[in-house]
Amino acid sequence: MSERLTLILGLGQPGQGDAACGLQVVETLKASALAADPSVVIMSHVGDGEALLHLLRTFERVILVGGVMPFRKEPGYRGGTIVELCDWQINAPPAMDWASPARGLSITNALTLAYSTGAWPDRLMAYAIAGEHWRPGAPLSDEVHAILPEICQRITATASIWLGHP
């Protein structure tokens, strides 16, 4: 295991609307007090699922944050909704898929593979943000942009508990 035990990983695709929200969250967190803790690594991940598998094996505790898109928009679907998933819930049959590159192993499949092969951190928490817009060149939707401060607060609270901070 790494000397830096906790990873906060923003998943996303830059310049593709709400698929970039995880990247925006980690940029905000890099400027927070949490970033000063030497046992915390805060980084963006725009790679495919294979690189994610390596990161999950490397750290003891992982917090994922990123945009998810529904397989189909059901009545009542609302972008900007936060879905918190911990450990085993991440591999429940998904109604949504993590935004990931079109080529290579998807983020969703990488998480399933990591779980089934034991390449899983001791603790894993995911903050999935239901998106509205996924078009190339689109900005973050208003719904997703509005909840970014809340996501940062939730991630900071989770990491602080894991690290034993008051």
C-alpha positions as CSV (number, residue, x, y, z in Angstrom):
1,M,0.0,0.0,0.0
2,S,1.0,3.6,-0.6
3,E,2.1,5.8,2.3
4,R,-0.7,8.1,1.1
5,L,-3.6,6.0,2.2
6,T,-6.6,8.0,1.1
7,L,-7.4,8.8,-2.5
8,I,-10.1,11.3,-3.6
9,L,-10.6,10.7,-7.3
10,G,-12.6,12.9,-9.6
11,L,-13.8,10.9,-12.6
12,G,-14.9,12.6,-15.8
13,Q,-14.5,13.8,-19.3
14,P,-13.4,17.4,-19.8
15,G,-15.5,19.5,-22.1
16,Q,-18.5,17.1,-22.2
17,G,-21.1,18.8,-20.0
18,D,-21.9,17.1,-16.7
19,A,-19.4,14.3,-17.5
20,A,-16.8,16.8,-16.2
21,C,-18.3,17.4,-12.8
22,G,-16.0,15.1,-10.9
23,L,-13.0,17.0,-12.3
24,Q,-14.5,20.3,-11.1
25,V,-15.0,18.9,-7.6
26,V,-11.4,17.7,-7.2
27,E,-10.1,21.1,-8.5
28,T,-12.1,22.7,-5.7
29,L,-10.9,20.2,-3.1
30,K,-7.2,20.7,-4.2
31,A,-7.6,24.3,-2.8
32,S,-9.1,23.1,0.5
33,A,-7.6,22.3,3.9
34,L,-8.0,18.6,3.1
35,A,-5.3,18.9,0.4
36,A,-2.8,19.8,3.1
37,D,-3.1,16.4,4.8
38,P,-0.1,14.3,3.7
39,S,-2.1,11.1,3.9
40,V,-4.5,12.3,1.2
41,V,-4.1,12.3,-2.6
42,I,-6.6,14.4,-4.6
43,M,-6.5,13.8,-8.3
44,S,-8.5,13.7,-11.5
45,H,-9.0,10.6,-13.6
46,V,-9.9,11.0,-17.3
47,G,-8.4,7.6,-18.2
48,D,-10.2,4.4,-18.8
49,G,-11.2,1.6,-16.4
50,E,-7.8,-0.2,-16.6
51,A,-6.0,2.7,-15.0
52,L,-8.8,2.9,-12.3
53,L,-8.1,-0.7,-11.5
54,H,-4.5,0.1,-10.6
55,L,-5.5,3.0,-8.4
56,L,-8.1,0.9,-6.5
57,R,-5.3,-1.6,-5.7
58,T,-2.9,1.1,-4.6
59,F,-4.9,2.9,-1.9
60,E,-6.5,1.7,1.3
61,R,-9.4,4.2,1.1
62,V,-10.9,5.7,-2.0
63,I,-13.6,8.3,-2.6
64,L,-14.9,8.5,-6.1
65,V,-16.8,11.4,-7.5
66,G,-18.2,11.9,-11.0
67,G,-21.1,12.2,-13.3
68,V,-23.5,9.4,-14.1
69,M,-26.0,9.2,-16.8
70,P,-29.1,7.1,-16.8
71,F,-29.5,4.2,-19.3
72,R,-32.9,5.9,-20.0
73,K,-34.5,8.9,-18.3
74,E,-37.4,7.6,-16.2
75,P,-40.3,10.0,-15.3
76,G,-39.2,12.1,-12.4
77,Y,-35.5,11.9,-13.3
78,R,-33.7,15.1,-12.2
79,G,-30.2,16.1,-13.0
80,G,-28.2,17.4,-10.0
81,T,-29.2,14.5,-7.8
82,I,-26.5,13.1,-5.5
83,V,-26.3,9.3,-5.1
84,E,-24.1,8.1,-2.3
85,L,-22.8,4.5,-2.7
86,C,-20.5,2.7,-0.4
87,D,-18.5,-0.5,-1.0
88,W,-20.9,-3.3,-2.1
89,Q,-23.6,-0.9,-3.3
90,I,-21.4,0.2,-6.1
91,N,-21.8,-3.2,-7.7
92,A,-25.5,-3.4,-7.4
93,P,-27.3,-3.6,-10.7
94,P,-26.9,-0.1,-12.0
95,A,-29.7,2.1,-13.3
96,M,-27.0,4.6,-14.4
97,D,-23.5,4.4,-15.9
98,W,-20.4,6.4,-14.9
99,A,-19.3,8.8,-17.6
100,S,-16.2,7.3,-19.1
101,P,-14.4,7.1,-22.4
102,A,-16.0,5.4,-25.4
103,R,-13.0,3.1,-25.8
104,G,-11.4,0.7,-23.4
105,L,-12.8,-0.7,-20.1
106,S,-15.6,1.5,-18.8
107,I,-15.6,2.8,-15.2
108,T,-18.6,0.8,-14.3
109,N,-17.1,-2.4,-15.6
110,A,-13.7,-1.6,-13.9
111,L,-15.5,-1.3,-10.6
112,T,-17.3,-4.6,-11.1
113,L,-14.0,-6.3,-12.1
114,A,-12.2,-4.8,-9.1
115,Y,-14.8,-6.1,-6.7
116,S,-14.9,-9.6,-8.2
117,T,-11.1,-10.0,-8.3
118,G,-10.4,-8.6,-4.8
119,A,-8.7,-5.5,-6.1
120,W,-10.8,-3.4,-3.8
121,P,-9.7,-0.9,-1.2
122,D,-10.5,-1.4,2.5
123,R,-13.0,1.5,2.2
124,L,-14.7,2.9,-0.9
125,M,-17.3,5.6,-1.1
126,A,-18.7,7.0,-4.3
127,Y,-20.6,10.2,-4.9
128,A,-22.4,9.8,-8.2
129,I,-23.9,13.0,-9.6
130,A,-26.9,12.5,-12.0
131,G,-26.3,14.7,-15.0
132,E,-28.4,16.5,-17.5
133,H,-26.2,17.4,-20.4
134,W,-23.5,15.1,-22.0
135,R,-22.9,16.8,-25.3
136,P,-19.3,17.6,-26.3
137,G,-18.6,21.3,-25.7
138,A,-21.5,21.7,-23.3
139,P,-20.8,23.4,-19.9
140,L,-22.0,21.9,-16.6
141,S,-25.8,22.1,-16.3
142,D,-27.2,24.6,-13.8
143,E,-28.5,21.7,-11.8
144,V,-25.1,20.0,-11.4
145,H,-23.2,23.3,-10.9
146,A,-25.6,24.2,-8.0
147,I,-24.8,21.1,-6.0
148,L,-20.9,21.2,-6.3
149,P,-20.4,22.9,-2.9
150,E,-22.6,20.3,-1.2
151,I,-20.6,17.5,-2.8
152,C,-17.3,19.1,-1.6
153,Q,-18.7,19.3,1.9
154,R,-19.8,15.7,1.9
155,I,-16.5,14.4,0.6
156,T,-14.6,16.5,3.2
157,A,-16.8,15.1,5.9
158,T,-16.3,11.5,4.8
159,A,-12.5,11.9,4.5
160,S,-12.3,13.7,7.9
161,I,-14.1,10.8,9.6
162,W,-11.8,8.2,7.9
163,L,-8.8,10.2,8.9
164,G,-10.0,10.6,12.5
165,H,-10.2,14.4,12.2
166,P,-12.8,16.2,14.3
